[in-house]
Amino acid sequence: MNKVLIVDDNKVMRLMLSEMLKKIDDIEIAGECDSAIEARSFLSKQDVDILLLDVEMPGMSGLELLKLLPDKPATILVTAKTGYAIEAFELNVIDYVVKPVALPRLMLAIEKAKELLAMKHSQLNEVNPEQIFIKDNKVIRKVMLNDILWLEAKGDYVKINTAEKQYIIHSTLKAMEDKLPACTFVRIHRGFLIPVSKIEYIEDGVAYIMGTALPVSETYKNDLLKRLQLI
């Protein structure tokens, strides 16, 4: 299921886009924001796959928001003007939809985004599933994936926990999630990414790995349950 965030300062437009998205398969509306500033805060706390983004908004434009995001979702600009196209595509925007928006046109843009996301996941799954290399201070170090117990977000850094050692690298949890094999690792919280095989048990919204309690948020609970082979 691809999670979509709608960002537009016009309440009616947000409602229209929301109703259209409900008619498109494999789409879940993660939220709505009425400004780029609110969207930036939202995206710092929750990951989304696709961003429907207006350009001209009070305080901060959609393009200014994109320049600030370290890990951009697949972005579709939805705007009343065509003059931003060149700058938009320089920022790797997937598509540029001009208002008023028709459902077939929005569906085409969403399909483009879904195809790109599927391609990225396919390429990531072709990477060696046994190891990664990280920059540990000035040393490039090999870490075996089977040694990783969990990964934890720490602002602009990620702590990689193993039984023997902890590594802190300059990255985001979303970036790590994209690089690690999806068949092995699952997000359980905006701050935690874990290998399914390391889970000892889950109780009262908490997953335990080697005796350590890690929170499972409602946002990611269904994804986790789908990955567990419950009997």
ROSE-4610 file (N, C-alpha, C; in Angstrom, 1 decimal, always signed):
// ROSE-4610
residu = [M/M/M/N/N/N/K/K/K/V/V/V/L/L/L/I/I/I/V/V/V/D/D/D/D/D/D/N/N/N/K/K/K/V/V/V/M/M/M/R/R/R/L/L/L/M/M/M/L/L/L/S/S/S/E/E/E/M/M/M/L/L/L/K/K/K/K/K/K/I/I/I/D/D/D/D/D/D/I/I/I/E/E/E/I/I/I/A/A/A/G/G/G/E/E/E/C/C/C/D/D/D/S/S/S/A/A/A/I/I/I/E/E/E/A/A/A/R/R/R/S/S/S/F/F/F/L/L/L/S/S/S/K/K/K/Q/Q/Q/D/D/D/V/V/V/D/D/D/I/I/I/L/L/L/L/L/L/L/L/L/D/D/D/V/V/V/E/E/E/M/M/M/P/P/P/G/G/G/M/M/M/S/S/S/G/G/G/L/L/L/E/E/E/L/L/L/L/L/L/K/K/K/L/L/L/L/L/L/P/P/P/D/D/D/K/K/K/P/P/P/A/A/A/T/T/T/I/I/I/L/L/L/V/V/V/T/T/T/A/A/A/K/K/K/T/T/T/G/G/G/Y/Y/Y/A/A/A/I/I/I/E/E/E/A/A/A/F/F/F/E/E/E/L/L/L/N/N/N/V/V/V/I/I/I/D/D/D/Y/Y/Y/V/V/V/V/V/V/K/K/K/P/P/P/V/V/V/A/A/A/L/L/L/P/P/P/R/R/R/L/L/L/M/M/M/L/L/L/A/A/A/I/I/I/E/E/E/K/K/K/A/A/A/K/K/K/E/E/E/L/L/L/L/L/L/A/A/A/M/M/M/K/K/K/H/H/H/S/S/S/Q/Q/Q/L/L/L/N/N/N/E/E/E/V/V/V/N/N/N/P/P/P/E/E/E/Q/Q/Q/I/I/I/F/F/F/I/I/I/K/K/K/D/D/D/N/N/N/K/K/K/V/V/V/I/I/I/R/R/R/K/K/K/V/V/V/M/M/M/L/L/L/N/N/N/D/D/D/I/I/I/L/L/L/W/W/W/L/L/L/E/E/E/A/A/A/K/K/K/G/G/G/D/D/D/Y/Y/Y/V/V/V/K/K/K/I/I/I/N/N/N/T/T/T/A/A/A/E/E/E/K/K/K/Q/Q/Q/Y/Y/Y/I/I/I/I/I/I/H/H/H/S/S/S/T/T/T/L/L/L/K/K/K/A/A/A/M/M/M/E/E/E/D/D/D/K/K/K/L/L/L/P/P/P/A/A/A/C/C/C/T/T/T/F/F/F/V/V/V/R/R/R/I/I/I/H/H/H/R/R/R/G/G/G/F/F/F/L/L/L/I/I/I/P/P/P/V/V/V/S/S/S/K/K/K/I/I/I/E/E/E/Y/Y/Y/I/I/I/E/E/E/D/D/D/G/G/G/V/V/V/A/A/A/Y/Y/Y/I/I/I/M/M/M/G/G/G/T/T/T/A/A/A/L/L/L/P/P/P/V/V/V/S/S/S/E/E/E/T/T/T/Y/Y/Y/K/K/K/N/N/N/D/D/D/L/L/L/L/L/L/K/K/K/R/R/R/L/L/L/Q/Q/Q/L/L/L/I/I/I]
num = [1/1/1/2/2/2/3/3/3/4/4/4/5/5/5/6/6/6/7/7/7/8/8/8/9/9/9/10/10/10/11/11/11/12/12/12/13/13/13/14/14/14/15/15/15/16/16/16/17/17/17/18/18/18/19/19/19/20/20/20/21/21/21/22/22/22/23/23/23/24/24/24/25/25/25/26/26/26/27/27/27/28/28/28/29/29/29/30/30/30/31/31/31/32/32/32/33/33/33/34/34/34/35/35/35/36/36/36/37/37/37/38/38/38/39/39/39/40/40/40/41/41/41/42/42/42/43/43/43/44/44/44/45/45/45/46/46/46/47/47/47/48/48/48/49/49/49/50/50/50/51/51/51/52/52/52/53/53/53/54/54/54/55/55/55/56/56/56/57/57/57/58/58/58/59/59/59/60/60/60/61/61/61/62/62/62/63/63/63/64/64/64/65/65/65/66/66/66/67/67/67/68/68/68/69/69/69/70/70/70/71/71/71/72/72/72/73/73/73/74/74/74/75/75/75/76/76/76/77/77/77/78/78/78/79/79/79/80/80/80/81/81/81/82/82/82/83/83/83/84/84/84/85/85/85/86/86/86/87/87/87/88/88/88/89/89/89/90/90/90/91/91/91/92/92/92/93/93/93/94/94/94/95/95/95/96/96/96/97/97/97/98/98/98/99/99/99/100/100/100/101/101/101/102/102/102/103/103/103/104/104/104/105/105/105/106/106/106/107/107/107/108/108/108/109/109/109/110/110/110/111/111/111/112/112/112/113/113/113/114/114/114/115/115/115/116/116/116/117/117/117/118/118/118/119/119/119/120/120/120/121/121/121/122/122/122/123/123/123/124/124/124/125/125/125/126/126/126/127/127/127/128/128/128/129/129/129/130/130/130/131/131/131/132/132/132/133/133/133/134/134/134/135/135/135/136/136/136/137/137/137/138/138/138/139/139/139/140/140/140/141/141/141/142/142/142/143/143/143/144/144/144/145/145/145/146/146/146/147/147/147/148/148/148/149/149/149/150/150/150/151/151/151/152/152/152/153/153/153/154/154/154/155/155/155/156/156/156/157/157/157/158/158/158/159/159/159/160/160/160/161/161/161/162/162/162/163/163/163/164/164/164/165/165/165/166/166/166/167/167/167/168/168/168/169/169/169/170/170/170/171/171/171/172/172/172/173/173/173/174/174/174/175/175/175/176/176/176/177/177/177/178/178/178/179/179/179/180/180/180/181/181/181/182/182/182/183/183/183/184/184/184/185/185/185/186/186/186/187/187/187/188/188/188/189/189/189/190/190/190/191/191/191/192/192/192/193/193/193/194/194/194/195/195/195/196/196/196/197/197/197/198/198/198/199/199/199/200/200/200/201/201/201/202/202/202/203/203/203/204/204/204/205/205/205/206/206/206/207/207/207/208/208/208/209/209/209/210/210/210/211/211/211/212/212/212/213/213/213/214/214/214/215/215/215/216/216/216/217/217/217/218/218/218/219/219/219/220/220/220/221/221/221/222/222/222/223/223/223/224/224/224/225/225/225/226/226/226/227/227/227/228/228/228/229/229/229/230/230/230/231/231/231]
x = [+0.8/+0.0/+0.9/+0.7/+1.5/+0.8/+1.5/+1.0/+1.2/+0.1/+0.1/-0.1/+0.7/+0.4/-0.1/-1.2/-1.7/-1.3/-0.7/-0.3/-0.8/-1.8/-2.4/-3.1/-2.9/-3.5/-5.0/-5.5/-7.0/-7.7/-8.6/-9.3/-10.2/-10.8/-11.6/-10.8/-9.6/-8.7/-8.2/-7.9/-7.5/-8.6/-9.8/-11.0/-11.2/-11.0/-11.2/-10.1/-8.9/-7.8/-8.0/-8.5/-8.7/-9.8/-10.9/-11.9/-11.4/-10.6/-10.0/-9.1/-8.3/-7.3/-8.1/-9.2/-10.0/-10.5/-10.4/-10.8/-9.7/-8.5/-7.2/-6.8/-6.5/-6.0/-4.7/-4.4/-3.1/-2.7/-3.6/-3.3/-4.0/-3.2/-3.6/-3.3/-4.3/-4.0/-3.4/-2.1/-1.4/-1.8/-2.2/-2.5/-2.7/-3.1/-3.3/-2.7/-2.0/-1.4/-1.8/-2.1/-2.5/-1.4/-0.1/+1.0/+2.3/+3.3/+4.6/+5.3/+5.1/+5.7/+5.1/+3.8/+3.2/+3.6/+3.7/+4.2/+5.6/+6.4/+7.8/+7.8/+7.0/+6.9/+6.4/+5.3/+4.7/+5.7/+6.5/+7.4/+8.6/+8.9/+10.0/+9.6/+8.3/+7.8/+7.2/+6.8/+6.2/+6.6/+7.0/+7.4/+6.1/+6.2/+5.2/+5.9/+5.1/+5.7/+5.5/+4.3/+4.0/+3.5/+4.0/+3.6/+2.9/+1.6/+0.9/+1.1/+1.7/+2.3/+1.9/+1.2/+0.9/+2.2/+2.3/+3.5/+3.4/+2.4/+2.2/+1.4/+2.1/+1.4/+2.1/+1.3/+1.9/+3.0/+4.0/+5.1/+6.3/+5.9/+7.0/+6.3/+7.0/+6.4/+6.7/+6.0/+6.2/+7.6/+8.2/+9.5/+10.6/+10.3/+11.2/+11.2/+10.0/+10.0/+10.8/+10.7/+11.4/+12.9/+13.4/+14.8/+15.3/+14.4/+14.8/+14.7/+14.0/+13.8/+15.0/+15.6/+16.8/+16.4/+15.2/+14.7/+13.3/+13.3/+12.1/+11.2/+9.9/+9.0/+8.8/+8.2/+7.9/+6.9/+7.3/+6.5/+5.8/+4.5/+3.7/+3.2/+3.7/+3.2/+1.8/+0.9/-0.4/-0.6/-0.6/-0.6/-1.4/-1.8/-2.6/-1.8/-0.4/+0.4/+1.4/+1.8/+2.8/+4.2/+4.4/+5.8/+6.8/+6.5/+7.4/+8.0/+7.7/+8.0/+9.5/+10.3/+11.7/+12.3/+12.0/+12.6/+12.1/+10.9/+10.3/+11.0/+11.3/+12.0/+13.5/+14.0/+15.4/+15.4/+14.3/+14.2/+13.6/+13.7/+13.3/+11.8/+11.0/+9.5/+9.0/+8.2/+7.7/+6.8/+5.8/+4.9/+4.4/+3.8/+3.3/+1.9/+1.0/-0.5/-1.0/-1.6/-2.2/-3.7/-4.0/-5.4/-6.2/-7.5/-8.3/-7.9/-7.9/-7.4/-8.5/-8.3/-9.2/-8.7/-9.7/-9.3/-8.4/-8.7/-7.7/-6.3/-6.2/-4.8/-4.1/-4.9/-4.3/-3.9/-4.7/-4.4/-3.1/-3.0/-1.7/-0.5/-0.6/+0.5/+0.8/-0.2/+0.0/+0.6/+0.2/+0.8/+2.3/+2.7/+4.1/+4.9/+4.3/+5.0/+5.1/+4.0/+4.0/+5.0/+5.1/+6.1/+7.5/+7.8/+9.1/+9.5/+8.5/+8.7/+9.0/+8.2/+8.4/+9.8/+10.2/+11.5/+12.6/+12.5/+13.5/+13.6/+12.4/+12.4/+13.0/+12.8/+13.3/+14.8/+15.3/+16.8/+17.4/+16.8/+17.3/+17.4/+16.4/+16.4/+17.4/+18.1/+19.1/+20.5/+20.5/+21.8/+22.1/+23.4/+23.8/+23.0/+22.2/+21.4/+22.1/+23.4/+24.1/+24.9/+25.2/+26.1/+25.9/+26.3/+26.3/+27.6/+28.0/+29.2/+28.8/+29.4/+29.0/+30.3/+30.2/+31.3/+31.3/+32.2/+32.4/+33.6/+33.3/+34.3/+35.1/+36.3/+37.1/+37.3/+36.6/+36.8/+35.5/+35.7/+34.6/+34.5/+33.4/+33.3/+32.2/+32.5/+31.4/+30.6/+29.3/+28.4/+27.5/+27.5/+26.7/+25.2/+24.3/+22.9/+22.4/+22.9/+22.4/+22.8/+23.8/+24.3/+23.4/+22.6/+21.9/+20.7/+20.5/+19.4/+18.3/+18.6/+17.6/+18.4/+17.7/+18.2/+17.3/+17.9/+17.2/+17.5/+16.4/+16.6/+17.1/+18.1/+18.7/+18.9/+17.8/+17.9/+18.4/+19.5/+20.1/+21.0/+20.9/+21.8/+21.0/+21.6/+21.0/+21.9/+21.4/+22.2/+21.9/+23.0/+22.8/+23.3/+22.4/+22.7/+22.9/+24.1/+24.4/+24.7/+24.8/+25.1/+26.4/+27.4/+28.7/+29.0/+28.4/+28.8/+27.6/+27.7/+26.7/+27.5/+26.9/+27.5/+26.5/+27.1/+26.2/+26.7/+25.8/+26.1/+25.2/+25.8/+25.0/+24.0/+22.8/+21.8/+20.4/+19.4/+18.0/+17.5/+16.5/+16.0/+15.3/+14.7/+14.0/+15.1/+16.2/+17.3/+17.8/+17.9/+18.4/+17.3/+16.1/+15.0/+15.0/+15.3/+15.3/+16.5/+17.6/+18.8/+18.8/+18.1/+18.1/+17.0/+17.2/+16.3/+14.9/+13.9/+12.5/+12.0/+12.6/+12.2/+12.7/+13.6/+14.3/+13.9/+13.8/+13.6/+12.2/+11.7/+10.4/+10.4/+9.6/+9.5/+8.4/+8.7/+7.7/+7.3/+8.0/+7.8/+8.6/+8.2/+9.0/+10.5/+10.7/+12.1/+12.8/+12.2/+12.8/+12.5/+13.6/+13.6/+14.2/+13.6/+14.1/+14.0/+14.9/+14.8/+13.7/+12.8/+11.7/+12.2/+13.3/+13.8/+14.4/+14.6/+15.2/+14.1/+12.8/+11.8/+11.6/+11.7/+11.4/+10.0/+9.3/+7.8/+7.3/+6.0/+5.3/+4.2/+4.2/+3.1/+2.8/+1.5/+1.0/+1.6/+1.7/+2.3/+3.8/+4.5/+5.9/+6.6/+7.6/+8.4/+9.6/+10.0/+11.2/+12.3/+13.5/+14.6/+15.8/+16.2/+17.2/+16.9/+15.7/+15.2/+15.0/+15.3/+15.0/+13.7/+12.9/+11.6/+11.6/+11.0/+10.9/+9.4/+9.0/+7.6/+7.1/+5.9/+5.3/+4.1/+4.2/+3.2/+2.0/+0.9/-0.3/-0.1/+0.7/+1.0/+1.6/+2.5/+3.2/+2.7/+1.8/+1.3/+0.8/+0.0/-0.6/+0.5/+1.5/+2.6/+3.4/+3.6/+4.3/+3.6/+2.3/+1.5/+1.4/+1.4/+1.4/+2.7/+3.8/+5.1/+5.3/+4.5/+4.6/+3.8/+4.3/+3.6/+2.9/+1.8/+1.0/+0.3/+0.3/-0.4/-1.6]
y = [-1.2/+0.0/+1.2/+2.2/+3.4/+4.5/+5.1/+6.2/+7.5/+8.3/+9.6/+10.7/+11.8/+13.0/+14.1/+14.8/+15.9/+17.2/+18.1/+19.4/+20.5/+21.2/+22.3/+23.3/+24.6/+25.5/+25.7/+25.1/+25.2/+24.0/+24.2/+23.1/+22.3/+23.0/+22.4/+21.5/+22.0/+21.2/+19.9/+20.0/+18.9/+17.8/+18.3/+17.4/+16.7/+17.4/+16.9/+15.8/+16.1/+15.2/+13.9/+14.1/+13.0/+12.1/+12.6/+11.8/+11.1/+11.7/+11.1/+9.9/+10.1/+9.1/+7.9/+8.0/+6.9/+6.0/+6.5/+5.7/+5.0/+5.2/+4.6/+3.4/+2.3/+1.1/+1.3/+0.6/+0.5/+1.9/+2.7/+4.0/+4.2/+4.7/+5.0/+6.5/+7.3/+8.7/+8.8/+9.2/+9.3/+10.5/+11.6/+12.8/+13.9/+15.1/+16.3/+17.5/+18.4/+19.6/+20.8/+21.9/+23.1/+24.1/+23.7/+24.5/+23.6/+24.2/+23.5/+23.3/+24.3/+24.3/+23.1/+23.0/+21.9/+20.5/+20.5/+19.3/+18.9/+19.9/+19.5/+18.9/+19.4/+18.8/+17.4/+17.2/+15.9/+14.9/+15.3/+14.4/+14.1/+14.9/+14.7/+13.6/+13.3/+12.3/+11.1/+11.2/+10.0/+10.0/+8.8/+8.6/+8.4/+8.9/+8.6/+8.2/+7.6/+7.2/+8.2/+8.8/+9.8/+11.1/+12.2/+13.5/+14.3/+14.7/+15.6/+17.0/+17.8/+19.1/+20.3/+21.2/+22.5/+23.3/+24.3/+25.2/+26.4/+27.3/+28.6/+28.5/+28.6/+28.5/+29.6/+30.1/+31.1/+30.6/+31.4/+31.1/+30.4/+29.3/+28.5/+27.8/+27.9/+27.3/+25.8/+25.1/+23.6/+23.3/+24.1/+23.9/+24.2/+25.2/+25.4/+24.3/+23.7/+22.5/+21.3/+21.1/+20.0/+20.2/+21.4/+21.7/+21.4/+21.4/+21.1/+19.7/+18.8/+17.4/+16.6/+15.9/+15.1/+13.8/+13.3/+12.1/+12.4/+12.7/+13.2/+12.0/+12.0/+11.0/+11.2/+10.3/+10.4/+11.6/+12.7/+13.9/+14.3/+14.6/+15.1/+16.5/+17.5/+18.8/+19.0/+19.6/+19.9/+21.4/+22.1/+23.6/+24.2/+25.4/+26.2/+26.8/+26.8/+27.5/+26.5/+26.8/+25.9/+26.4/+27.6/+28.2/+27.6/+26.6/+26.0/+24.7/+24.3/+22.9/+22.7/+23.6/+23.4/+23.2/+24.1/+23.9/+22.6/+22.3/+21.1/+19.8/+19.7/+18.5/+18.5/+19.7/+19.7/+19.1/+19.2/+18.6/+17.2/+16.6/+15.2/+14.9/+15.9/+15.7/+14.7/+13.8/+12.7/+13.2/+14.1/+14.6/+16.0/+16.6/+18.0/+18.1/+18.2/+18.2/+19.6/+20.1/+21.5/+21.4/+22.3/+22.5/+23.1/+22.8/+21.9/+20.4/+19.6/+18.2/+17.3/+16.5/+15.5/+14.1/+13.3/+12.0/+11.2/+11.0/+10.3/+10.8/+12.1/+12.7/+12.4/+12.5/+12.2/+10.7/+9.8/+8.4/+8.1/+8.8/+8.6/+9.0/+10.2/+10.6/+9.6/+9.2/+8.2/+6.9/+6.5/+5.2/+5.4/+6.6/+6.9/+6.8/+7.3/+7.3/+5.9/+5.1/+3.7/+2.9/+3.1/+2.4/+2.7/+4.0/+4.4/+3.7/+3.7/+3.1/+1.6/+0.9/-0.5/-0.8/+0.1/-0.1/+0.1/+1.1/+1.3/+0.1/-0.4/-1.6/-2.8/-3.0/-4.1/-4.0/-2.8/-2.6/-2.9/-2.4/-2.6/-4.1/-4.9/-6.3/-7.1/-6.4/-7.1/-6.9/-6.0/-5.8/-7.0/-7.3/-8.4/-8.3/-9.4/-9.4/-9.8/-10.0/-10.5/-9.4/-8.3/-7.3/-5.9/-4.9/-3.5/-2.9/-1.8/-1.1/+0.2/+0.6/+1.9/+2.7/+4.0/+4.9/+5.1/+4.5/+4.6/+5.5/+6.8/+7.8/+7.9/+7.6/+7.6/+6.2/+5.2/+3.8/+3.3/+2.7/+2.1/+0.6/+0.3/-1.0/-1.8/-3.1/-4.1/-4.5/-4.5/-5.0/-6.1/-7.2/-8.3/-8.1/-8.2/-7.9/-8.8/-10.0/-11.0/-10.6/-9.7/-9.2/-8.0/-7.4/-6.2/-6.6/-6.0/-6.3/-5.3/-4.0/-3.0/-1.7/-0.8/+0.5/+1.5/+2.6/+3.6/+5.0/+5.8/+7.1/+8.0/+8.9/+9.8/+11.1/+11.8/+13.1/+12.8/+13.5/+13.3/+12.1/+11.2/+10.1/+8.8/+7.7/+6.4/+5.6/+5.0/+4.1/+2.6/+1.9/+0.5/-0.3/-1.1/-1.9/-3.3/-3.9/-5.3/-5.8/-7.1/-7.7/-7.3/-7.0/-6.7/-5.2/-4.4/-3.0/-2.1/-0.8/+0.1/+1.0/+1.3/+2.2/+3.4/+4.6/+5.8/+6.3/+6.4/+6.9/+8.1/+8.9/+10.1/+9.7/+9.5/+9.1/+9.2/+8.9/+8.9/+7.5/+7.2/+5.8/+5.5/+6.5/+6.2/+5.8/+6.5/+6.1/+4.7/+4.3/+3.0/+2.0/+2.3/+1.4/+1.1/+2.2/+2.0/+1.1/+1.2/+0.4/-1.0/-1.3/-2.6/-3.5/-4.8/-5.7/-5.7/-5.3/-5.3/-6.6/-7.7/-9.0/-9.4/-8.6/-8.9/-7.9/-6.6/-5.5/-4.9/-4.5/-3.9/-2.7/-1.7/-0.5/-0.8/-0.5/-0.7/+0.6/+1.6/+2.9/+3.9/+5.2/+6.2/+6.2/+5.7/+5.7/+4.4/+3.3/+2.0/+1.2/+0.5/-0.4/-1.7/-2.9/-4.1/-5.2/-6.2/-7.5/-8.4/-8.8/-9.7/-10.9/-11.5/-12.7/-12.5/-11.3/-11.1/-10.9/-10.8/-10.6/-11.8/-11.6/-12.8/-12.9/-11.8/-11.8/-10.4/-10.3/-9.0/-9.0/-8.0/-7.9/-6.5/-6.2/-4.9/-3.7/-4.0/-2.9/-2.7/-3.7/-3.7/-4.9/-4.8/-5.9/-6.0/-7.3/-7.5/-8.2/-7.6/-8.2/-8.3/-9.5/-9.7/-9.0/-9.0/-8.5/-7.0/-6.3/-4.9/-4.6/-3.7/-3.4/-2.3/-2.5/-1.5/-1.2/+0.0/+0.3/+0.0/-0.5/-0.7/+0.3/+1.3/+2.3/+1.8/+2.4/+2.0/+2.2/+3.2/+3.5/+2.3/+1.6/+0.5/-0.9/-0.9/-2.2/-3.2/-2.7/-3.6/-4.2/-3.3/-3.8/-4.9/-4.7/-5.7/-7.0/-6.9/-8.2/-8.9/-8.2/-8.9/-9.7/-9.2/-9.9/-11.1/-11.2/-12.3/-13.5/-14.6/-15.8/-16.4/-15.8/-16.2/-17.5/-18.4/-19.7/-19.7]
z = [+0.0/+0.0/+0.0/-0.9/-1.1/-0.3/+0.6/+1.5/+0.8/+0.8/+0.1/+1.1/+1.0/+1.7/+0.8/+1.1/+0.3/+0.9/+0.2/+0.7/-0.2/+0.3/-0.5/+0.5/+0.3/+1.2/+1.0/-0.1/-0.4/+0.1/+1.1/+1.7/+0.7/-0.2/-1.2/-2.1/-2.5/-3.3/-2.6/-1.3/-0.5/-0.5/-0.3/-0.3/-1.6/-2.7/-4.1/-4.3/-4.0/-4.2/-3.4/-2.1/-1.2/-1.8/-2.4/-2.9/-4.2/-5.0/-6.2/-5.8/-4.8/-4.4/-3.9/-3.3/-2.8/-3.9/-5.1/-6.3/-7.0/-6.4/-7.0/-6.1/-6.8/-6.0/-5.4/-4.3/-3.7/-3.1/-2.7/-2.2/-0.8/+0.1/+1.4/+1.7/+2.1/+2.5/+3.9/+3.9/+5.2/+6.0/+5.2/+5.9/+4.9/+5.5/+4.7/+5.5/+4.7/+5.3/+4.5/+5.2/+4.5/+4.3/+4.5/+4.3/+4.1/+3.4/+3.3/+4.6/+5.5/+6.8/+7.6/+7.6/+8.3/+7.7/+6.4/+5.7/+6.1/+6.2/+6.7/+8.0/+8.9/+10.3/+10.2/+9.4/+9.2/+8.7/+7.7/+7.1/+8.0/+9.0/+9.9/+10.9/+11.0/+12.0/+11.3/+10.1/+9.4/+7.9/+7.5/+6.1/+5.2/+4.0/+3.0/+1.7/+0.8/-0.4/-1.5/-1.5/-2.6/-2.0/-2.6/-2.1/-3.2/-2.9/-3.8/-3.3/-4.0/-3.5/-4.3/-3.7/-4.3/-4.3/-5.2/-5.3/-4.5/-4.8/-4.2/-2.9/-1.8/-0.5/+0.4/+1.4/+2.3/+3.1/+3.3/+4.2/+3.6/+2.8/+2.1/+0.9/-0.2/-1.4/-1.4/-2.3/-2.4/-2.9/-3.8/-4.3/-3.2/-2.4/-1.2/-0.3/-0.1/+0.8/+0.2/-1.1/-1.7/-1.5/-1.6/-1.4/+0.0/+1.0/+2.4/+2.8/+2.0/+2.4/+2.0/+3.0/+2.7/+1.9/+2.2/+1.5/+0.9/-0.3/-1.0/-1.3/-1.0/-1.5/-3.0/-3.7/-5.1/-5.2/-5.8/-5.7/-7.0/-6.8/-8.0/-7.6/-8.4/-8.2/-8.8/-8.0/-8.4/-8.2/-9.4/-9.3/-10.4/-10.2/-11.2/-12.3/-12.1/-13.1/-13.7/-14.9/-15.6/-15.6/-15.0/-15.1/-14.2/-13.4/-12.5/-13.0/-14.2/-14.7/-14.7/-15.2/-15.3/-14.0/-13.0/-11.7/-11.0/-11.3/-10.7/-11.1/-12.4/-12.8/-12.5/-12.2/-11.7/-10.3/-9.6/-8.3/-8.3/-9.5/-9.7/-9.4/-9.7/-9.5/-10.5/-10.1/-11.0/-12.1/-11.7/-12.7/-12.3/-13.2/-13.0/-13.5/-12.6/-12.9/-12.7/-13.8/-13.7/-13.3/-12.4/-11.9/-13.0/-13.1/-12.3/-12.7/-11.7/-11.8/-12.2/-13.3/-13.7/-13.1/-12.8/-12.2/-13.1/-14.4/-15.3/-15.3/-15.2/-15.2/-13.9/-12.8/-11.5/-11.4/-12.0/-12.0/-12.8/-13.9/-14.7/-13.9/-13.2/-12.4/-11.2/-10.6/-9.5/-10.0/-11.2/-11.7/-12.0/-12.5/-12.7/-11.4/-10.4/-9.1/-8.5/-8.7/-8.2/-9.0/-10.3/-11.1/-10.7/-10.4/-10.0/-8.6/-7.7/-6.4/-6.5/-7.4/-7.6/-8.2/-9.1/-9.7/-8.6/-7.8/-6.7/-5.8/-5.4/-4.5/-5.2/-6.5/-7.2/-7.3/-7.5/-7.6/-6.2/-5.2/-3.8/-3.5/-3.9/-3.6/-4.3/-5.3/-6.1/-5.4/-4.4/-3.7/-2.8/-2.6/-1.7/-0.4/-0.1/+1.0/+2.3/+2.3/+3.5/+4.2/+3.5/+4.2/+3.7/+4.5/+4.0/+4.4/+3.8/+4.3/+4.8/+5.9/+6.5/+6.8/+6.8/+7.2/+8.7/+9.3/+10.8/+11.1/+11.3/+11.4/+10.1/+10.0/+8.8/+8.2/+8.8/+8.3/+7.6/+6.5/+5.8/+6.4/+7.0/+7.8/+7.3/+7.2/+6.8/+8.0/+7.8/+8.8/+8.2/+8.8/+8.3/+8.7/+7.8/+8.1/+9.2/+9.3/+10.3/+11.7/+11.8/+13.1/+13.6/+12.7/+13.1/+13.9/+15.1/+16.0/+15.7/+15.6/+15.3/+14.9/+14.2/+13.8/+14.4/+14.9/+15.7/+15.1/+14.9/+14.4/+15.5/+15.2/+16.2/+15.5/+15.2/+14.4/+13.0/+12.7/+11.3/+11.3/+12.3/+12.4/+12.7/+12.4/+12.7/+13.5/+14.6/+15.4/+15.0/+14.6/+14.2/+15.4/+15.9/+17.1/+16.7/+17.2/+17.0/+18.4/+18.6/+19.9/+20.4/+19.5/+20.0/+20.0/+19.2/+19.1/+18.5/+18.7/+18.2/+17.2/+16.1/+15.1/+14.9/+14.8/+14.6/+13.2/+12.3/+11.0/+10.6/+9.7/+9.3/+8.2/+8.5/+7.6/+8.2/+7.5/+8.1/+8.1/+8.9/+9.0/+7.6/+7.0/+5.7/+4.7/+4.7/+3.7/+3.9/+5.2/+5.5/+5.2/+5.4/+5.0/+3.5/+2.7/+1.3/+0.8/+1.6/+1.2/+1.7/+2.8/+3.3/+2.6/+2.5/+1.9/+2.6/+1.8/+2.4/+2.9/+2.3/+2.7/+4.1/+4.7/+6.0/+7.0/+6.7/+7.6/+7.5/+8.7/+8.7/+9.7/+9.3/+10.1/+11.1/+12.4/+13.5/+14.1/+13.8/+14.5/+13.7/+13.8/+13.0/+13.4/+14.6/+15.1/+15.1/+14.6/+14.7/+13.5/+13.0/+11.9/+12.4/+12.2/+12.8/+11.8/+12.0/+11.2/+11.8/+11.0/+11.6/+12.3/+11.8/+12.4/+13.8/+14.2/+15.5/+16.6/+16.2/+17.2/+18.0/+19.4/+20.3/+20.6/+20.9/+21.1/+21.0/+20.9/+20.8/+21.9/+22.7/+23.7/+24.0/+24.1/+24.4/+23.6/+22.3/+21.4/+21.6/+22.0/+22.2/+21.6/+20.8/+20.3/+21.1/+21.4/+22.2/+21.4/+21.4/+20.8/+21.8/+22.1/+23.1/+24.4/+24.8/+26.0/+26.0/+24.9/+24.7/+24.2/+24.8/+24.4/+23.4/+22.2/+21.2/+20.8/+20.8/+20.6/+19.2/+19.1/+17.8/+17.7/+16.7/+16.6/+15.8/+16.0/+15.2/+13.7/+13.4/+12.0/+11.2/+11.9/+11.3/+11.7/+12.6/+13.2/+12.1/+11.2/+10.2/+9.3/+8.9/+8.1/+8.8/+10.1/+10.8/+10.9/+11.2/+11.3/+10.0/+8.9/+7.6/+7.3/+8.0/+7.8/+8.7/+9.8/+10.7/+10.2/+10.2/+9.7/+10.9/+11.3/+12.4/+12.1/+13.1/+13.0/+13.9]
